[in-house]
C-alpha cells in the first residue's frame, strides 16, 4: 500500500469479528464444530517454528521458507506501483493488472524484499501454493491440528497486497505466519450488494467483487453501503488464525514488507460429490434463460429436492427404489449420476 492510500475501513464503523484465546490445535476441530460465523483464534499458531522465524526478521522468514522449498518454480504476480497492491482486472476486464511469471521462490522473495525501501511499491505476490508440492516439509513442523478433515494446505506470500472480496466453497483455517493482515468479512447473502464480476474469468479463479474497498464508488455500486452494514473486521498479527466458514466473502489486505499466510481448506461433505460450482454453471446453462414462470416452477423443484431436502422426504418411496433421493448419496450412486450427467451434456 502506498503511503497516500488509506483504506476506508480504518475509519468505517464495522463490527469486529468474534475472537477467542481458548482454541488450540489440540481442540480445534471440536471447537469449530457448528461455528457458522468467522472467528479469530488469538495466538493459535504462535508456537509454529515458521511464526518464530517471521518474528525475528523478514530475512529469517525468507531463510526458513527456502529451507522447506522443493525447488519447483512458483507462480509470481508482478504488478506496477499504479496497482497500489490491488490484485485485480485491467480497465476493461479483458485481462488482469499484473503479469504472471513462473519464477524460483528465492527470486520472488528477493523481489519482495527489494520493494521495502521503494516510495512507490510494485505488487509482488505468490497466490495459493500447495505445501505438499512446493513446501513438502513445512506442514510437519507447523501442525495446525486439522489433519482429521484432510485439508488442502497452501501458502500465500507477498508484500503489501490487496485481494478483492471473494468466497471459497471450503471452510478455511487461515494461520497468519508473518506480517499483519486485515480481513473484511461479509456473509454469503450479501452477494447482490457486492457486485461480483465474471464467473469464469477472475484473478484467482473464483469470482470477485468489483468494488474497490479502498475507494468504493457508491454511485456505481450503491448497494455496497448495505453490504457494509453486515461486514465484520478481523485484524491478525503473526501467530493469530482466522476461521472462515465456507461461502463467506472476504477481502484480504497484507500490511507489511513480507506477509505469509498458511491456509487449510476442507469441505463438510464427501469429495466424490463434486464441486457445487458445477451445479451452478449447469443451472445457468439449463435454467437461467427460461421464462420467469418456468424458473419459478424450477425453484420449487430445487427447494423440494435440494435446499429443503431431508432424509424423511423420500420415506413414501420404497428404499430399493429411492435412487438419487437416498440420503446421503453413496459413492456408487454419485458415480452413476455423474456418468448420466456427462452423457446428457453430450447431446
C-alpha angles and dihedrals in degrees: 000000000000116000093250094056116088121183115233090224092071088074102023117109097243125160115248117239117249116266140194139190093198102078118092135167087264094062104019101113093047091046095050095046108120094006108139102173130063114275129194113221106203117214089354095143101020089119093059113117087226092057091048089052092050094050090056096058143309089258092055089050090052092050091049093051093048090051089061097038119117094211096243115133114262129217110260126191113209118190133172122251088256089073088067087216094300112142100212149119128296117257098279097035092244092118142350134283093240140056119243115221134178103225139158111267093241090056092053092046091050088051091051095050092045090062093060095092097037116115090208105041120208120215115262116175144157111203126207109331118178111238092213089066107028101026105024097169097042098086093052092060096039107047113183094187098241101106089116091073094046096236128192105241119207139173124220122188141167146119122277100332135162121212114201118242112278139146133235124210095222126069112258133212103191115194114199106221105171135006130012120290133194124204126192107199129197130181121251094252090067092073095111090053093051097059100224119212131223116336098216102035121053137136094253099025094258120092114260138202112263091213116109102225091202095052108018112193101217091182092060095032106030096158090061088083088065091050090057090059088067098040127117128201125218121185114192129195124193108292095029123111134201127211111212114187115223117279096021112133115236133185110200130203126184110205110189141062094269121019126182127186127186112203131191118200124192137158130225095224133057114285091228089071088074134221118320087216087071090060091049093052091046089052091051088053098045107027116021098078096047118111114277095253091054092048088053090053091050090048088060090051092049090050091050098045102029123010099038097026117134127176091254090058090086098041091111089064121077109254094240090055100046096094111167090002090071112105128251099027110239124227090248093051092045090054091049091050092047091052091049092051092048091052092047092051091056092062 
